[in-house]
């Protein structure tokens, strides 16, 4: 049963990390090449990231709950428990950073309308992009910790 649980949790964690990592992969051209009008059109007006919220949000919550359950299941196996707990806390911190760093930018983006690029464009864009990078970093660390929690330790090595 543990193999099934760990596979489900790792799958949730990978699916949660995926969209965040996609933001990182997109960031360089979006920050250095795209003109403000293109960034605004693609990001705000045409629903490019709609599924990131409707699918990604529940995946993030499911990952936090799954890693918490995994930590509970491993509570008597100290090294694995610590890794699972670290994974849970890192994914939770990633969601907290999203709410503190990205959500305020999203609130501003929701007020933008077609027409001239707003004066605060660069500040909002930079907050949105760097916030997603920070979230992706925390999720990557969370995924790695969760993987270490479920990876079998080899004899003669410590976790």
N, C-alpha and C positions, 0 to 999 in steps of 0.2 A: 504494500500500500504506500510505503514511503517513496518508492520510485515514481509512482503515479503522481503523488503530491508534489514532489520536487520537479517533475517534468511540467506539470501545470503551472507551478510558480515561475519556473525559468521561462516558460513560453510567455506568460503574462509580462514578465520583466523585459523580455526581448521585444515584445510588441509595444510596450510602453517606451522603451529606449528608441525604437526605430524612427518614429516621427520627430523626436527631438534631435536625433543624429542627422536626419534629413535637413532640419533647419541649419545645422552647422555646415553641412555640405553646400547649401545654397548661399550661405552668408557672404562669402568673399565677393562674388560678382554683384550681389545685391548691394553691398556696401561700397564697392570700388568702381563698378562699371555702370550699373543701371542709373539712368537719370531719375530724379525725384518723381517725375510724372509716371514712369514705368513702375517704380516701386509701389507708389500709391495705387495705381490701377490694378496691379496684380495682387497686392496684399489686401486692399480694402474693398474694392468695388466688385470683384468678380468671383468671390467665394472660393478662392484657391485653398484656403485653410479651414473651410467649414468642417470637413471630416476630422481634422486634427482635434477639434473641440468635441464633436458629437461622439467620436469613437475614442479619441485619445484620452479625454477626461475620465470616462468610466474605466479605461485600461489602467490609468494611473491609480485610481482608487482601488481597483481590483488587485493591483500589484502590491500596494501597501498592505491591504488586508491579507493577501496571500503570503507575503513575506512575514507578516506578524504571526500568522498561523504556523508557518514553517518554523519560526523561532520557538514558538510554544511547543511544537512537536519535538524539537531538538533540545529542550530545556535541560535535559539530563546529560547531554553530550557537550561539555563546556566549549571546546574550540569551535565546533560547528554552530552551537547556539550563538556564540558571540558574532560569528560571521553573518548568520541569518539576521540577528538583531541589527547589526551594522547595515546590512542591506535594506532592511525595513526603514531604519532611521534616515538613510541616505535618500531613498525614494520619497519619504515623507518630507524631508528637507527640500528636495527638488520641487515638490508640489507647493510647498510654502514659499520658495523663491519665485515660482511662477506667479503666485497670488500677489506677492510683494513687489515684484519687478516688472513682470510682463502684463499682468491684468490692468494696472494703471495706464499703460501705453495703449492697451486694447480699448479702454474706456475713451481715450482721446481719439483713437482711430475711428470709433463708432460715430463720432460727431462730424467727421470730415465729409465734405460733399464735393461733387465735381466742380471744377473751376480752377482758380489759381491754387498753387501749392501753398499750404499754410506756412506761416513764418516759423512755427516751431517744428517744422518737418524733420530737420536733422536730429534734434534732441529726441523726438518721439521715435524715429526710425532706429537710432542708435540704442535707445533703451530697449526697444522691442527685440532687436537682433542680439544684443549682448545678453539680455535676459534669457533668451532661448539657448544661447551658448552655455551660460551658467547652469541652467536646468539640465542640459544634455551631459555636462561634466559630472554632475551629481548622480544622474541616472546611470551613467557608465560605471562610476565607482560602486553604486548600489548593485548593479548587475554583477560586477566582479565579486563583490562580497557574497552575494547570494550563491553564485557559482562555487565559490570556495566553501560555502556551508554544506553543499551537497556533494562535492567531489570526494570520492573515497580517499582516505589517507593511506599512503603506502607504508608498509611495515618498515620500521627503522627511520621514519621521518616524522616530524611534528607538523601539526596544522598551524 
